[in-house]
Amino acid sequence: MAIYVENVDHANQLLKKLKGWPVLADPAALSRELHPKLRAAILQGQSIVHSFPQKLIVTASSFPRLGPIDILIRADAGKGLANLPAQYFVCHETSSRTLCLVDIGDQGSPLLSRIRKARWKLYHDRGWPLLGSKPEIPYEEPYHYPGVHLHCDQSVKTSLGYLAPFPFHPKTAEEAYYDRLSKRKKKKVNRHDRLSLRQTVHPDHLHQVLRYLRSKGGNSPGMDGYTYRDLSPSEWGKVLRSLSLEILQGNYLPQKLRTVEIPKSNGQGTRVLKLGSICDRIVQRAFSDRLSPQFEKLFLQGSWGFRPNRSLWGMLADLKNHIEESTRWVLAIDDIRQAFDHVRIEDVEQAHERARLELLNLDEENRLVISSTLTRLVGEIFRGTQRNLLRGIPEGNNYSPHALNLLLHHVHDLPFTREGCFPFWYRYADNLTYVCQSESESRQCFALPQKE
């Protein structure tokens, strides 16, 4: 068996993988400065020129000097035929020896793929039959005579003597269609979208989140005093890799929160935000990017807060249309006072586990498998350094709005929807609106059973 290469430099590259193989090259190459292993391989190749080599690397210039071989692997990516000796082109009826020419396809490069197709066209014009995989060059009948045979698969199976090629029977259009249909069904049955903790906290994903927060998020520091601009890109790379490893090993512990008061948008009072460190914000945003799009499959039409492509003005427009169509002109409005501060973390964890199971029970096309480890870590993000904390999720946490939305989906949206068409509700975050027929109906909204 011989491997056909372009030159000595190409042979030197193959020797890194094919250690101990002799190289048949022009003796003039020994006058150059060569690597000691390459020089030893060329000297070894000179001694087996006229023998039957078991394994050999041969250059194009020295190929005519090669003795008889049974397998030739082309690795030269040349456009024409290999520089085969003349005896390989002569087919005798009584010949007992054949040559198996292995030409491996180059699928990665369009240029190499075009060159490969040109080589196969020359093989076909020579009348060499194709063995193994489906040929790209059609031919009418298989050839049944000893001589040169082309093997166009990557695996090499041959023996000395006659190599009888098998005929290629192309599939009909109907058979090909049903084959593709069967593959799609198998892929559909076996494919489940999976969302794991490793994917969520992968360093590449954390780095994408860092770039987003650096351009869109606030630059206020946490308790450690660091901002996005304080570290160089290489330093951030080291930090994010260490952060990912700590989370996967179960050693991640959020830092203490820094309390910041900001004025409310309505000008009445202030809002208290609790800001974590930059690393904690990156983890929170990473969870939001992965989990929030999946929970979108569960949310109902009346939920408008903290959802993509939904805004307060969109809710008001939809509310106006509903009032005019239903002729219900009474609105019962309520607000969950200090919702973030009174949320029980245990309820948040249960809501995430319930949502995980609901996603698992969806139809096959939308089925999603979320790691239970991923949902359990949500509670650790909110507790932070206070391991025994029972209530309250920080309003400045990047994931808190989505966690509150998921909790209210289970404790408000679903129970009110099960009561029937009355009342028709709208919810923007923790602000509630019920569309009623009369004032007495509006009073009944607040008498409906609700979970604490």
N, C-alpha and C positions, 0 to 999 in steps of 0.2 A: 504494500500500500504506500502510495506517495501523495504528498500534498504539494500542489502546484502553486508557486508564489511568483511575484514579479521580479524581485531582486534580493540581494543579500540583506538589505535593511529590513525588508518585510520578513525575511526568514528570522532575523534577530528578534523581532517582535513576537513571533510564534514560539520561539525557544523559551520565552518566559513562562508559557503554559505547557509546552511539550518538552519538558526537560529530558535530556539524554538522547534526543533524536539526532541522527546524523544529517548533514546538509550537503547536497550535491550542488556545487557552484563552480564558477569559472576559477581555475587556479590563480589567475591574475588578481583575484580579490584578496589573496593572502598577503599581497604587497601593501595593502592599506593598513591603517591602524584600526584593528578590530578588537572587540571585547574578547577576553581570553576564552570564554565559553563558546562564543561563535567561532573563533579560530579552531578550537579543538573539534567542534562539530563538522567544520569544513574538511579538516584533515581526516576525520573518521569517514566522511562521505566519499573521499577519493578512493578508498580501499574497497568499496562495494559497488563500483560503477557497473561491472559486468556480472554481478551476482543477482540473485532474486531477493530484493530487500523486503524485510518484514515491515519496516517503517522507515520513511525517508521524507525529508523536505527538499524539494528540487526547484531551482530557479528556472526561469524561462530560457535563458541563454544556454543552460547545461542540459535541458531536457532531452535533446537528440542523443546525448551520450548515455542515457539511461537504458538499462537492460529491460527484460520483460517484467511487467507488473500486472496485477489483476484488478486493483482498485486505484483510481486516480480522483482525488478531491480537488476541485478548482477553488482556489482562494485568491485568485489574481484580479478578479473583477474586470477582466479584459473584454473587448468588444467582439473579437473573432473566435475562431477555434483555438483550442490549445495547440501548442507547437508539438503535436504528436509525431513520433517517428512514422516513416512510410508504412512499416509492416502492420500498423494498427488500422490502416485504411483498406487493407486487402482482406476480403472475405473468401475463405475457402470452404467448400462443402465438407471437407474432412477435418477442418480445424477443430482442435479439442480445447483451445484456450480462448477466453473472451476477456474483454476489458469492461469493467463497470465504471463509468464516468459519473461522478457525483457532483452536481452543480447546485449548490445551496442557494435558495431564493433570498434576495435582499429586499425585505419588506419595509425597512425603516426609512430608506432614502428613495425619493421618486426618480432621481438620476440613475442610481444603481438598479432600480427596478426596470427602467427602460433598457439599460444595457443587458440585463439578464434576459429580457424578452427577445432582444436581438440575437443573443447567443443561442437561445432555444430554437429560433427560426433557422439558424444555420444547421443545428443538429437535425432538425426535421428535413431540411433540404438534402442532407447527406443520407437520409433514410434510416437514421438510428431510432429504434423504437424506444418509447418512454416506459419506464417501470415505476411503480409506486403510486404517487399522488396524481390527481387529475391534471392532464397536460393543458397548457394554455394555447399551444399550437395544435390545431385539429389535424388528424390524419385519418385516412379511410380504413385501412386494414392493418392489423399488427403484422410485423415482420417475423418470420420464423427461420432465421438462419444465424449461424455463429458470426461473430464480428464484434463491432463496437456497440454497446448498449448504454443508454443514458438513464441514470437513476436520478429523479428529480426530487427525492425526499431527503430529509436530513439524516435519517437512519441508514446505515450501510449493512445490507445483508446480501452476501454473494458467496460464491464458491467457484473454484476453477472448473472449467467445462462449459457446457451449454447453458445459457440463461434464457429461458423462454419467457418473453413478455406476455402479460395477460391483456386481453382486449379491454378497452374502456367503453362502457355503455353509458352514454349520457342520459340523465333523467328527463322525463317529459316535463312540460310546464306544470301539469297537474300534480305530479309526484313531488316536484320541487316546492310547490305551494303548500302541500300538506306537511312536508318536512319542516318548513319554516313555521307553520302553524303549531306543530307539535313542540318545537323548540320554544316558541313564545309561551305556550301553556306551561311547560316545565319551568321556565324562568319565572313566570308569574306565581306559580305555586311555591317555588323554593325561595323566592326573593322576599325578604322582609326588611324594611328600613330599620336600621338599628342605630340607636343613639346611646353612646356609652360615656362614662366619665373620662376615659382616655381621649376620646375625640373632643370633648368639651374643653379640656384643659391642656390640649396639645400646644407646645410652644409656638407653632406657626399660627394657630388660632388666637392665642393670647397676644401675639405680636400684631395681628390685624386689629384686634380690639384696642390695643395701645395706640395705634395710629389714628383710629377713629376718635377715641376720647381726647387725644391730643389736639385734634382739629375742631371737634364739636363740643366736647365736654368742658366743664369748668376747671380752672387751673388752681383752685384753692387747695392748699396742702392739708394733709391729715395731721394726726398727732405727732408723726415723725418729722413733719416740716418739709418733706420732699415734694416737689412738683414734677410735671412731665419733662421739663426742660433741664432738670438738674443732672440727669445722667445722659451719657453718650449712647449712640445706638448699640455699640458693642457691650457696654455695661448693662443696658436694658436686656440684651440677649442673654447674658449670664443670669440676670435676675429672674427672667421669665422661665428659663430652663430649671432653675432651682425651685421656683414657685410651683411649676408643674409636677416636679418630682415629689415635693412635700405633700401636695394634695393626693397624689396617687398612693403614697405610702401611709396616708392617714395622719400626717403630722401637721397639717395646716391649721392655723389658729389665727383668726382675724385680730387686728390690733384694736386698741381702744378708739372710741369715736370722739371727734371734736365737735362741740356744739356751736352752731352758728344761727343767729336770729336774722331773718330777712323780712321785710314788710310784705304784707299780703297784697295781691293785685287790686283788691277793692279798696285799699287804703285804710282798712279797719284792723288794727292790731298787727302783730307780727307772727311769722311762722317759724317754728324751731326746726332746723335741719341738723342732722347728726351725720357728719362726714367721716368716712373711713379713709384709710391711707390709699395711695395711688394703686398699690398692688391689690388691695381688697376691692377697689372699684373695677379693676380689670377683671377679676374673677366674677364679680357680680354681673358685669356686662356680658361676659362669656356665657354665663348661665342664661341670661336673657336672650341672647342671640340664638341659642340652641333650643330652649324649651318653649319660648313664647310662640314661635311659628307653629309648633305642634299643637299647643292648646287652642289655637285659633280654630281648629277643626271642631271643637266642642262648644264654643261660645254661641249664644243665641242672638237673634236679630236685635233685641232691645238693648244690648250692651254696646256702649259707644266709647267708653273711656279707655285710654292706654291701648288702643288697637290700631294697627296700620290702616291707612286710607280712611280713617274715621276721625271726625272732629266735632267740636261743639256746634258749629254752624251747620254741619251736616245733620246732626241730631235734631236741631231746631227746625230745619226744613222738612225732615221726615215727620216730625211731630205735627207741624202745621198741616201737611197733607192728610195725615191720619185723622186729625180733628175734623177737617172739612168733609172727609168721606164717611166717617162714622157718626157725624153730628153729635159728638160728645164734647161739650164746651167747658166742663169742669175739670180742673187739674188739681190733684192732691200732691203736694210737694213736700219732700222730707229730706233730711240730711243726716248721715251717720256721723255724729259729732266725735271728733278726734278718733277717726277710724283706725289710723295707723297705730296710735298709742294703745288701743284697747284690743288689738288683735291677739288672740292666743296662738302662740307658735305651734302648739300641738295641733290646733285646727288647720294651720297652714300645711303642716307635714301630712296630715290625713287627706287634705284636699289634693295634694300632689300625688299621693299614692292612689287615690281614687281616680284621678285623671289618667294616671299611667295605665291602670287596668281598663279604663274606658277606651283608650287609644288602642290597647291590645285587642279589644273585642270589636273593633270596627271591621268593615268589609275588607276583603282581601286586597283590594287596590290601594286602600288608604291605611293599611295596617302598619303599625309602628311598634317596635320593641324598644322601650326605654329602660335603661339599667336602673334597678332599684337603688343601687348605690348613689346614683346621680340625684335622685329625689330626696334621699335621706340627708345628703349633704346640704340641702337647702336650709334645714333647721339650724345647722352649725353656722351657716353664714349669718343668720339673724341673731343668734345668741352671742357670737363673738367671744370675748373674754369672760362674759358672765354665763357660765355653764348652766346655772340653775334658773336662768331667766325664763319666765312663763308667759309674759305678755309684752306686746309692743314690738313693732318692726320699724327700723329707722326710716324716716321719710326721705332722707337723702341717699338711701341705698338704691343703686341702679336697678335692682331686681324687685324692690318692695312694691311698686305699682302693679307689676304683673302678678306678684303673689297675692295681693289684695284682690285683684280682678278675678283670679281663679277661685279664691275663697268665697267671694260674693256670688260667683256663678253657682256654687253648690248650696250656699245657705240662703240666697235670696232669689236668684233668677229661676232656678229649677222649681223650688216650692211654689212660687207665685204662678209659674206657667202651668203647674199641675192643677191649680184651682179652676182652670177653664179660661174662657175668653175674658172674663172680668177679674181684675182690671187689666187693661193693656198697659204695660209698664215700659218706661224708658229709664236707663241708668247710665249716668256719666260718672265713672269712678265711684265715689261714695255719695253722689247726689241722685236722688230718686224722684221720679215723676210718674204719676198714675193718671190715666185718662178715664174720666168717669162721666156718667150720665147726669148725675145730680149731686147735690151736697151730701145727701144721706149716703149715697154710694161712696163718696170720698171718705166718709168716716169709717166705713166698713174696711177700707184698705188697711188701716192700721190695726184692725181687730183680727186680721188673718194670722194664723199661727206662723211664727217665725222662730228660727233657731237663735239662741242667745249669741 
